[in-house]
Amino acid sequence: MARLASVPASLQQSGIRKMLEKAWVLQSQGQRVISLCVGQPDFPTPPHIVAAAQNALAEGHTKYIASAGLPSLRAAVAEHYAKRAPQRAHSSEKVLISHGSMFSFSAAFMALLDPGDEVRVYSSPRAFRADRPSLTASRATIANLGAAELPPAVARRSSRGARL
């Protein structure tokens, strides 16, 4: 039998996922559960969204797309942020659409961190998967500090020039 590499074997299941799976088990047993685990809505998908998805499938939108996301969606996101923060430059080339925040964090860490780099996370440890930097042989330190309390060391850059 093939053996998994050490990195995937070292990753822990998130507490949010554990809670979500427990909620699903209780629901399958007929218990009424109000789960606030992953921000999943407790109402059906609105009919206009279902219709748009059905139309997209019927029109043949079933193939792979650009790695960074649909160009039209990226342009719409850039336009949205240009209206919200006109003092900043926004272009669709700088927009990446992904299927979730954990994938985005993991991809960013793999792009920016070298083995041995340290990531200091200034937020609730429940809001961030501290094991994600380990994908790059880096490590995370969780510190529950407000933005005003950030030490000057936060301005350190990685070997690739990324602000950590």
C-alpha positions in Angstrom: 0.0 0.0 0.0 1.2 3.5 -0.9 2.3 5.7 2.0 1.3 9.3 2.2 3.9 12.0 2.3 4.6 13.5 5.8 2.9 16.9 5.1 -0.6 15.6 4.5 -0.3 13.1 7.3 0.7 16.0 9.7 -2.3 18.2 8.9 -5.1 18.1 11.5 -8.8 18.2 10.7 -10.2 21.6 11.5 -12.4 22.0 14.5 -15.0 23.6 12.3 -15.1 20.5 10.1 -15.4 18.3 13.2 -18.3 20.3 14.5 -20.0 20.2 11.0 -19.6 16.5 10.7 -21.1 16.0 14.2 -24.0 18.2 13.3 -24.6 16.1 10.2 -24.6 12.9 12.3 -27.1 14.4 14.7 -29.3 15.6 11.8 -29.2 12.1 10.2 -30.5 10.8 13.5 -33.5 13.1 13.2 -32.4 15.7 15.7 -33.0 19.4 14.9 -29.6 21.1 14.7 -28.9 24.8 14.1 -25.3 24.7 13.0 -23.3 27.9 12.8 -20.0 26.1 11.9 -19.2 27.1 8.4 -21.6 29.9 7.5 -23.7 27.6 5.5 -27.2 29.1 4.9 -30.2 27.6 6.6 -32.5 28.3 3.7 -32.8 26.9 0.2 -30.8 28.3 -2.6 -32.9 31.2 -4.1 -34.8 30.2 -7.3 -33.0 32.8 -9.5 -29.6 31.3 -8.5 -30.8 27.8 -9.2 -32.2 29.0 -12.6 -28.9 30.7 -13.4 -27.0 27.5 -12.6 -29.3 25.4 -14.7 -29.0 27.9 -17.6 -25.2 27.8 -17.4 -25.3 24.0 -17.6 -27.7 24.0 -20.5 -25.5 26.5 -22.3 -22.6 24.2 -22.1 -20.6 26.0 -19.3 -19.3 22.6 -18.1 -15.6 22.8 -19.0 -12.5 23.8 -17.2 -11.9 27.5 -16.7 -8.9 29.7 -16.3 -6.9 28.8 -13.1 -7.5 32.3 -11.7 -11.3 32.1 -12.3 -13.7 33.2 -14.9 -12.4 36.4 -16.5 -15.9 38.1 -16.4 -16.2 37.3 -12.6 -12.7 38.6 -12.0 -13.5 41.8 -13.8 -16.7 42.2 -11.8 -14.9 41.7 -8.5 -12.2 44.3 -9.6 -15.0 46.8 -10.6 -16.8 46.2 -7.2 -13.6 47.0 -5.2 -12.8 50.0 -7.5 -16.1 51.5 -6.4 -15.5 50.7 -2.7 -12.0 51.9 -2.6 -11.4 54.3 -5.6 -8.0 55.5 -4.1 -6.5 52.1 -4.8 -5.7 50.5 -8.2 -7.8 47.5 -9.0 -7.5 45.3 -12.0 -8.9 41.9 -12.9 -5.3 40.6 -13.3 -4.8 40.9 -9.6 -8.0 39.0 -8.7 -8.0 35.3 -8.0 -11.2 33.4 -7.5 -10.9 30.2 -5.5 -13.2 27.7 -4.0 -12.6 28.6 -0.4 -10.4 30.5 2.1 -8.4 27.5 3.3 -7.3 26.8 -0.3 -6.4 30.4 -0.8 -4.4 30.6 2.4 -2.6 27.3 1.5 -1.8 28.5 -2.0 -0.6 31.9 -0.8 1.7 30.2 1.8 3.1 27.8 -0.8 3.8 30.8 -3.1 5.3 33.1 -0.4 7.0 31.0 2.3 10.2 29.1 2.3 11.2 26.3 4.7 11.9 27.9 8.1 9.9 31.1 7.6 7.6 31.9 10.5 4.1 33.2 10.2 2.7 35.2 13.1 -1.1 35.2 13.1 -2.7 38.1 14.9 -6.2 36.8 15.3 -8.2 34.2 17.0 -6.6 30.8 16.6 -10.1 29.4 15.8 -10.3 31.7 12.8 -7.1 30.5 11.2 -5.7 27.0 10.5 -2.3 27.2 12.1 -1.2 24.1 10.4 -1.4 25.6 6.9 2.1 27.2 6.9 3.5 23.7 7.6 2.7 22.8 4.0 5.8 24.8 3.2 7.9 23.5 6.2 7.2 26.9 7.8 5.6 27.4 11.2 2.8 29.6 12.6 2.7 31.4 15.9 -0.7 32.4 17.1 -0.8 35.7 19.0 -4.1 37.2 20.1 -3.3 40.9 19.6 -5.2 43.8 18.2 -3.8 45.6 15.2 -2.6 48.5 17.4 -0.4 46.0 19.3 1.5 44.6 16.4 5.2 44.6 17.0 7.7 46.0 14.5 8.9 42.5 13.7 5.7 42.1 11.6 7.4 44.2 8.9 10.0 41.4 8.4 10.1 40.0 4.8 10.5 36.5 3.7 13.4 35.4 1.5 11.2 36.1 -1.5 10.3 39.6 -0.3 6.8 38.9 1.0 5.7 40.8 4.1 5.1 38.4 6.9 
